[in-house]
Amino acid sequence: MNCKKKGSAGERELASLLTEAGFPAHRNDQRDVGGYDNPDISAEGLEGYHFEVKRVERLNIGEAMHQAEHDAAGRVPLVAHRRNRQPWLVTMHLTDWLRLLRGGGGRP
């Protein structure tokens, strides 16, 4: 499977998992729009988050987070990622995670 197909499959997989969890989700078209203000995934109830999805064996998390931050347009940037035969992980800034735990949701 080539990288582009693997990435698209990862986006579909994550959208399906979010939908099953009660957050109806879909992939966003990236061909003509690009990344800025256009997350890889959009999910109802999670509009305040910018999803950058990576389905790779070797992830440069700093680079991926930088991309999410750059494209977030005021949303909370996060990177959802997984390797083959591994569970999904989410990386986000500690301050955003603490705000989420306190019930504050997205950024002020």
N, C-alpha and C positions, 0 to 999 in steps of 0.2 A: 504494500500500500504506500503510495507516495505521501509526502508531507502534507500537501494541501487536502487530500482526501482524508487523511488521518485527523487533521485539524477540524474539518467539517463534520466528520463522524463524532469527534469529541464534543463539539458544540451541540449536535443533535442528542447525544447521550445525556449531557448535562441538562438540556432543556427538558428532556423526558423525565429525568429524576426530579427536577424542580416541580414539574407539573404533577407528578405522583405525590409530591410532598404538600400539594395544595397551593402552589404558586404557578398557575398556568404560564408557560414560557414558550418562546419561539426564538429561532435564530434570526438575526438581522442580516440583510444583504450588505456585504462589504465591498462588492465590486465597484460600484460607482460612487458610493458615499464616502468610503474611507472610515477611519476609526474615530475621529473627533466627534464627540457627542453622539456616537453610534456604537454602543456596546455590542460585543459578539452575541450576547443573549439579552433579551428583555423578558421580565417576568412580572406579572400582576402582583402588587403588594410589595415589590422590591424595586420600585422605580427610582429610589434614592441611591441605588448602587450601580456602579459601572463594572460589568463583568468582562474581564479579559480572560479568555479560555485558552489554555495550553495543554495539548495532548502530545507530550514529547518524553523521550527517555532522559535527555539531558537538558535541564532548564536553567537558564541564567535568570534567577528570580529577581535580581536587581534590575536587569533590563526589562523583564516582563512588567514589573511594578512601575517602572518609569513610563512605559507605554500606557499602562492603565491610568496613571496620574495625568499624563499629557492629554489623554482622550476623554477624561472623566467629565469635563464641563460642569463642575460644581457637584457632581455626584461623589459618593464614597467609592474610591477605586479599590478593586480587589482582583486577585488573580486566582481563578479556579484551575487546578492542574492535577494531572495524574500520569503515571507511568503505566506501561503494560502490566496487566494483572495486579494492579495496586488500587487502593481506594482513592476517591477524589479528596483533594486537600484544598483549603482556601487560605490564601495569604492576604493579610491586610495590615494597615498600620495599627499599632497597639492603641493609640489614642482613639481611633475609630471603633475598635473592638470594645474598649472600655465604655465608650459612649453607648454602644449597642447594648451592652450588659446593663447599663443604668437605665435603659429604656428611651434613650434620646434619638435612636435611629440614625439618620444621616447627619451630615455636617451642619453646624449652625448657620 
